[in-house]
Amino acid sequence: MKFLKNIVGAAWFKISSLNSFAIFLRIGFGLVISKVLAIYVGPTGMALVGNLRNFQTSLESFATLGFQNGIVKYTAQFKGDTQQFKKLISTVTITILTSMLLFGIGLFVFKEAITSYLFSSENDFEIIFKAIIFSLPFYGFSLFFTSLINGLEKYKKVVYISIIGNIIGFVFSLFLVLNYNILGALLAMVLAPTANFFVATFFVCKEIKLFQFITLKSFDKLILKNLCSYSAMALFSAIAGPMIYIFLRNHLIDTAGLEEAGYWESITRISTYYMLFVSSLMSMYFLPQLAISSEVETKTIFRNYFKTIVPLFFVGIVLLYFCRNFIISILFTNEFQPVSGLFLWQLLGDFFKVCSWILALNFLAKRQTLAFFVTEIFSYSLLILTGYFMISYFKAKGSVLAHAITYFGYFILLLIVIRKKYKNNTTKLTLN
């Protein structure tokens, strides 16, 4: 009973309850799109969609130069100081505009090589890259504006952006997949998120006089320097993670074929849906809280997270495991039955991933760059080594085995680093 009272009374639970409708809506739309993809493109098409999804994850971070976490932190910090807040908005706007111009030119120059790597030489999807270049500014500023609203702690408006953007994106995606099959699915992934730009712009303009805040003379090099530490961390993850997954998926395609890669992408899509419940809380609630928390408050945040969210997540994935065959039949077609054998290791890996998230997020929130890079390099190195060899022997099952091993090792390392850090800090305080 006390456990339930702690959950219901927690601030994150109230925010989560508010956000639940948006998450269920997104999951519901995702389930429909997954079913349509399963029917119209099959396991082989699903593998190509997976490669583009990973590439797009990198693209989203590049679109804001990885500033998102920094924007949330400094918005929360500067919202009461008009002058500093103006400098933040001007600095981010000017920097993002410049970087997107350069990045767009780079994508255009290397479009053939990147297209070949993502979709193999047999598939001519150059139009996808034209769509990506067109969408780039919309990506960047929708993420920037959403981060601003998040930093202002206007949680309802963050939820509204998600709901309205998902409705528009769903209708658009459904139309493209039904009419253009694989090409439509790929175009939908690129173009559908641009709807968020228009929704986010509307809400941010209701909160602040945005265009009056943007001036060249308000550009601040110190703010840019501070944001760059977040950029280094975010861009490292944005490049390394998705590129490793694309490499491993291509290795799986070469080793076992497109169908096996499609099975892996299918279990990954299912994972993405249920992980939304935790990931949305990470960005919406825990990041702003950790960014301004003292050491004692940080420990309390950790304790509450492991007492409430982790047990709830564990119960949820146990239920998912026992319902796995039903889930596959609902989401996909009979061709996808081998996905059932991938559930155990994917769920186990996701459990350790959820345990790790709060600890790793603290490095981002507090700009603990060295700790972040040490732990991230370890996890990515472990993933690529275990993934390559496990896939060679176990095909698609090897990919989820590697996922579980990687996040177990990552969690253990994070515990060691965090424990050592706070132990050292306590010793220093005692000596003083």
C-alpha positions in Angstrom: 0.0 0.0 0.0 2.9 2.4 0.9 4.5 1.6 -2.5 1.3 2.6 -4.3 0.9 5.8 -2.2 4.5 6.7 -3.1 3.8 6.3 -6.8 0.5 8.1 -6.8 1.9 11.0 -4.8 5.1 11.5 -6.9 5.4 14.5 -9.1 6.6 12.4 -12.0 3.4 10.3 -11.7 1.2 13.4 -12.1 3.2 14.4 -15.2 3.2 10.8 -16.5 -0.6 10.7 -16.0 -0.9 13.9 -18.0 1.4 12.5 -20.7 -0.2 9.0 -20.8 -2.8 10.0 -23.3 -0.1 11.3 -25.7 2.0 8.2 -25.2 -0.9 5.8 -25.8 -1.9 7.8 -28.9 1.6 7.6 -30.2 1.8 3.8 -29.5 -1.6 3.3 -31.0 -0.6 5.1 -34.2 2.7 3.2 -34.2 0.9 -0.2 -33.9 -1.3 0.6 -36.9 1.7 1.8 -38.9 3.6 -1.4 -37.9 0.8 -3.6 -39.1 0.5 -1.7 -42.4 4.3 -2.0 -42.8 4.2 -5.7 -42.1 1.5 -6.2 -44.7 2.9 -3.9 -47.4 6.7 -4.2 -47.1 7.3 -7.4 -45.1 10.5 -8.3 -43.1 12.8 -7.2 -45.9 11.3 -3.7 -46.1 11.3 -3.5 -42.3 15.1 -3.9 -42.4 15.5 -0.9 -44.7 13.2 1.2 -42.5 15.3 0.3 -39.5 18.5 1.7 -41.2 16.7 4.9 -42.0 15.3 5.1 -38.5 18.9 4.9 -37.0 20.2 7.5 -39.5 17.3 9.8 -38.6 18.2 9.5 -34.9 21.6 10.9 -35.7 20.1 13.6 -37.9 17.8 14.9 -35.1 20.8 15.5 -32.9 22.8 17.1 -35.7 19.8 19.4 -36.5 20.2 21.1 -33.1 24.0 20.3 -32.7 23.1 18.2 -29.7 22.0 21.3 -27.8 18.7 19.9 -26.6 19.7 18.9 -23.1 21.7 22.2 -22.7 18.7 24.2 -23.9 16.4 22.5 -21.3 19.0 23.2 -18.5 19.7 26.8 -19.4 16.1 27.7 -20.1 15.2 26.4 -16.6 18.1 28.4 -15.2 17.6 31.7 -17.1 13.8 31.8 -17.4 13.7 34.4 -14.6 16.5 36.5 -16.2 15.1 38.2 -19.4 18.5 39.4 -20.6 20.2 36.0 -20.2 17.2 34.2 -21.7 17.3 36.5 -24.7 21.0 35.7 -25.2 20.3 32.0 -25.0 17.6 32.1 -27.7 19.7 34.3 -30.0 22.8 32.2 -29.6 21.0 28.9 -30.3 19.0 30.3 -33.3 22.0 31.8 -35.0 24.2 28.7 -34.4 21.6 26.3 -35.6 20.8 28.2 -38.8 24.6 28.3 -39.6 25.1 24.6 -38.9 22.1 23.5 -40.8 23.2 25.3 -43.9 26.7 23.6 -43.7 25.2 20.3 -42.8 22.6 20.4 -45.7 25.5 21.1 -48.2 27.4 18.1 -46.8 24.4 15.8 -47.1 23.9 16.9 -50.7 27.6 16.3 -51.6 27.7 12.8 -50.1 24.1 11.8 -50.8 25.0 8.9 -53.2 27.5 7.3 -50.8 25.1 7.6 -47.8 22.1 6.3 -49.8 24.1 3.2 -50.9 25.3 2.5 -47.4 21.8 2.8 -45.9 19.8 1.0 -48.6 22.3 -1.1 -50.5 23.3 -0.4 -54.1 20.3 -2.3 -55.5 17.8 0.3 -54.2 17.6 3.8 -55.7 16.2 6.0 -53.0 17.9 9.3 -53.8 14.6 11.1 -53.4 14.8 10.2 -49.7 17.9 12.4 -49.3 16.2 15.3 -51.1 13.4 15.0 -48.6 15.9 14.9 -45.7 17.6 18.1 -46.9 14.2 19.8 -47.2 13.1 18.7 -43.8 16.3 19.6 -41.9 15.3 23.1 -40.8 12.0 21.8 -39.6 13.6 19.1 -37.5 16.1 21.6 -36.0 13.6 24.2 -34.9 10.9 21.9 -33.8 13.4 20.2 -31.4 14.7 23.6 -30.3 11.2 25.0 -29.6 10.1 21.9 -27.8 13.2 22.0 -25.6 12.4 25.7 -24.7 8.9 24.8 -23.6 10.2 21.8 -21.7 12.8 24.0 -19.9 10.0 26.5 -19.0 8.3 23.5 -17.4 5.2 24.0 -19.5 4.5 20.2 -19.5 1.0 20.4 -20.8 2.1 22.3 -23.9 4.9 19.7 -24.5 2.1 17.0 -24.4 -0.1 19.0 -26.8 2.8 19.3 -29.3 3.2 15.5 -29.1 -0.5 14.8 -29.5 -1.2 17.1 -32.4 2.1 16.3 -34.2 1.4 12.6 -33.9 -2.1 12.9 -35.3 -0.9 14.8 -38.4 2.1 12.5 -38.8 0.0 9.4 -38.6 -2.4 10.4 -41.3 0.4 11.5 -43.5 2.4 8.3 -42.9 -0.6 6.1 -43.6 -1.3 7.8 -46.9 2.3 7.4 -48.0 2.7 3.7 -47.0 -0.6 2.7 -48.6 0.2 4.4 -51.8 3.9 4.0 -52.2 4.9 0.9 -50.1 8.6 0.8 -49.1 9.3 4.2 -50.7 6.3 5.6 -48.9 7.4 4.2 -45.6 10.8 5.8 -45.9 9.4 9.1 -47.0 6.9 9.0 -44.1 9.8 8.6 -41.6 11.5 11.7 -43.0 8.6 14.0 -43.6 6.0 13.2 -40.9 8.0 14.7 -38.0 8.1 18.1 -39.7 4.5 18.6 -38.5 5.9 19.1 -35.0 7.6 22.3 -36.2 4.4 24.1 -36.9 2.8 23.0 -33.7 5.8 23.8 -31.6 6.2 27.2 -33.2 2.6 28.0 -32.4 3.0 27.1 -28.7 6.4 28.8 -28.2 5.1 32.0 -29.7 2.3 32.0 -27.2 4.8 31.7 -24.3 7.4 34.3 -25.4 7.8 37.0 -28.0 10.2 34.8 -29.9 11.2 37.0 -32.8 11.8 40.0 -30.5 14.2 37.8 -28.6 16.4 37.0 -31.6 19.1 39.7 -32.3 22.6 39.4 -33.6 24.0 41.5 -30.8 22.6 39.2 -28.2 24.8 36.3 -29.5 26.9 35.2 -26.5 30.1 33.2 -26.9 30.1 32.1 -23.3 26.6 30.5 -23.6 27.8 28.8 -26.9 30.8 27.5 -25.1 28.7 26.0 -22.3 26.2 24.5 -24.8 29.1 22.9 -26.7 29.9 20.6 -23.8 26.4 19.2 -24.1 26.9 19.2 -27.9 30.0 17.0 -27.6 28.2 14.5 -25.5 24.9 14.4 -27.5 26.6 14.3 -30.9 29.0 11.5 -29.8 25.9 9.4 -28.9 24.1 10.6 -32.0 26.9 9.4 -34.3 28.2 6.3 -32.5 25.0 4.6 -31.5 23.0 4.7 -34.7 26.0 4.1 -36.9 26.9 1.0 -34.9 23.3 -0.3 -35.2 23.4 0.3 -39.0 26.8 -1.5 -39.2 25.4 -4.4 -37.2 22.2 -4.6 -39.2 24.2 -4.5 -42.4 26.4 -7.3 -41.0 23.2 -9.3 -40.2 21.9 -8.7 -43.7 25.2 -10.0 -45.2 25.4 -12.9 -42.8 21.7 -14.1 -42.7 19.7 -12.0 -45.1 17.2 -9.1 -45.1 14.5 -11.3 -43.4 16.6 -11.8 -40.2 17.4 -8.1 -40.1 13.7 -7.4 -40.5 13.0 -9.6 -37.4 15.5 -7.6 -35.4 13.9 -4.3 -36.6 10.5 -5.7 -35.6 11.5 -6.4 -31.9 13.2 -3.0 -31.8 10.0 -1.3 -32.9 8.0 -3.1 -30.2 10.7 -2.0 -27.7 10.5 1.6 -28.9 6.8 1.7 -28.1 6.9 0.6 -24.4 10.2 2.4 -23.7 8.3 5.7 -24.6 6.8 5.6 -21.1 10.2 6.0 -19.5 12.0 8.0 -22.1 9.3 10.7 -22.1 9.7 11.1 -18.3 13.5 11.3 -18.7 13.4 14.3 -21.0 10.2 15.9 -19.6 10.7 15.6 -15.9 14.0 14.1 -14.7 16.4 16.1 -16.9 15.1 19.5 -15.7 15.1 18.2 -12.1 18.6 16.8 -12.2 19.9 19.9 -14.0 19.2 22.1 -10.9 19.5 19.6 -8.1 22.0 19.5 -5.3 24.0 16.4 -4.5 21.5 15.4 -1.7 18.5 16.1 -4.0 20.2 14.0 -6.8 20.5 11.0 -4.5 16.8 11.4 -3.6 15.8 11.5 -7.3 17.8 8.3 -7.8 16.3 6.6 -4.8 12.7 7.4 -5.9 13.4 6.3 -9.4 14.6 2.9 -8.3 11.8 2.5 -5.8 8.9 3.4 -8.2 9.7 3.4 -11.9 12.0 0.5 -12.1 9.6 -2.0 -10.3 6.7 -0.8 -12.4 8.7 -1.3 -15.6 9.8 -4.8 -14.5 6.1 -5.8 -14.0 5.3 -4.4 -17.4 8.0 -6.3 -19.3 7.1 -9.6 -17.5 3.5 -9.2 -18.8 4.8 -8.4 -22.3 6.9 -11.6 -22.3 3.9 -13.8 -21.5 1.8 -11.9 -24.1 4.5 -11.9 -26.8 2.8 -14.3 -29.3 -0.4 -12.3 -29.1 1.5 -9.0 -29.6 3.2 -10.4 -32.7 -0.1 -11.6 -34.2 -1.7 -8.1 -33.6 1.2 -6.0 -34.8 2.6 -8.1 -37.7 1.7 -11.1 -39.9 2.5 -14.8 -39.8 5.9 -14.1 -41.5 7.1 -12.5 -38.2 6.6 -15.5 -35.9 10.4 -15.9 -35.4 10.3 -12.6 -33.5 8.9 -14.4 -30.5 12.3 -16.0 -29.8 13.9 -12.5 -29.5 11.7 -11.2 -26.7 13.5 -12.5 -23.7 16.9 -11.0 -24.4 15.4 -7.7 -25.7 13.3 -7.3 -22.6 16.2 -8.1 -20.3 18.5 -5.6 -22.1 15.7 -3.0 -21.9 15.4 -3.6 -18.1 19.1 -2.8 -17.6 18.8 0.1 -20.0 16.0 1.7 -17.9 18.1 1.1 -14.7 21.0 2.9 -16.5 19.1 5.8 -17.9 18.8 7.9 -14.7 22.4 7.5 -13.9 23.7 8.4 -17.4 21.2 11.3 -17.6 22.9 12.8 -14.5 26.1 13.1 -16.4 24.3 15.1 -19.1 22.4 17.3 -16.7 25.5 18.1 -14.6 27.9 18.4 -17.6 30.1 15.6 -16.3 31.8 15.2 -19.6 34.6 12.8 -18.7 32.3 10.3 -16.9 29.9 10.5 -19.8 32.6 9.7 -22.4 34.2 6.9 -20.4 30.9 5.1 -19.9 29.6 5.7 -23.4 32.8 4.5 -25.1 32.7 1.4 -22.9 29.1 0.6 -23.8 29.5 1.1 -27.6 32.7 -0.9 -27.7 31.0 -3.7 -25.9 28.0 -3.5 -28.2 30.0 -3.6 -31.4 32.3 -6.5 -30.2 29.5 -8.7 -28.8 27.1 -7.7 -31.6 29.5 -8.7 -34.4 30.4 -12.1 -33.0 26.9 -12.9 -31.7 25.3 -12.1 -35.0 27.8 -14.3 -36.8 26.8 -17.3 -34.7 23.2 -16.7 -33.7 21.9 -14.4 -36.5 19.0 -12.1 -35.3 19.1 -13.7 -31.8 22.7 -12.6 -31.6 21.7 -9.0 -31.9 19.4 -9.1 -28.9 21.9 -11.1 -26.9 24.4 -8.4 -27.5 21.8 -5.8 -26.4 21.3 -7.5 -23.1 25.1 -8.1 -22.4 25.9 -4.5 -23.3 23.3 -2.8 -21.0 24.1 -5.1 -18.1 27.8 -4.2 -18.4 26.9 -0.5 -18.9 24.7 -0.5 -15.8 27.4 -2.1 -13.6 30.0 0.4 -14.8 27.6 3.3 -14.1 27.0 2.1 -10.6 30.8 1.9 -10.0 31.4 5.4 -11.4 28.4 7.0 -9.5 29.3 5.3 -6.2 32.9 6.4 -6.5 32.0 10.0 -7.3 29.6 10.4 -4.4 31.9 8.6 -2.0 34.8 11.0 -2.9 32.5 14.0 -2.6 31.3 12.9 0.9 34.9 12.5 2.0 35.8 16.0 0.8 32.8 17.5 2.7 33.8 15.7 5.9 37.4 16.9 5.7 36.2 20.5 5.1 
